[in-house]
Every structure is written in C-alpha cells, then in structure tokens.
Amino acid sequence: MKLGAFSISLSVKNLEVSKNFYETLGFEVFAGALAQKYLIMKNGDSLIGLFEAMFEGNLLTFNPGWDQNAQALEDWNDVREIAKHLEEKGIKANIQIDNESGPGSLTLQDPDGNMVLIDQHR
C-alpha cells in the first residue's frame, strides 16, 4: 500500500507559540497561514502540521498522491483503493469520500487508539 507523504498533525493551543517553538528546532513554514489557523512546517523531509482548534488530539497523517514536497507522485494508491483494502482486511474506518475520483479522506484507529488520517487532496 502506497500511502504518500507522512506527517504528524498536532492539535495546538496557540498556533503562533507553536510556530515559534518549531522554528527554533529548524522547521520552516511550508504551507498554510496563521489566519487560516493551520501551518505545515518542514525540516528536511520531516513534516509537522500545526492546527489550532480544528480537532482534538494528534493524528498520524498520510497524503496519497503526494511526496514530502507536496508534489504529485506517479505511482500511488487512491484513497478509495485504500478504503477497499482496509474493508477487505476487516479494519473499520470512518470514510469521507463523496465522489468516484479526486479528494477524499478516511480516519481509523490503530490497535493502541492512535488516530490515523489518510487525506487525499488530488
């Protein structure tokens, strides 16, 4: 299964404070905006999403179809294929796919209760 770019998505209390903290660790803003209440921070191939008041808890995030630079991959698995594979393996997911192609997402929990988001943007 090719899940695409990986990042951790953190639910933060104060986006600007978190931005400054991760900049101290060498991360730079890659996408998003303070006004939109989210930032994607990048350090090499490491990605951290900072989200203020968008969801509870932290998420392991995969973006099918993208590499770590948000560039289109040629060889990848569509979120619908991933959903079908999970269903066939008996893994329950909350699927949010409204069309036959393009963007879609699903969430699931690993055996220890960690939330996983598979979020396709293309």
Secondary structure, DSSP 8 states (H G I E B T S, - for coil): ----EEEEEEEES-HHHHHHHHHHTT-EEEEEEGGGTEEEEEETTEEEEEEESSSSS-EEEEETTB-TTS-B-SS---HHHHHHHHHHTT---EEE--SSSS-EEEEEE-TTS-EEEEEE--
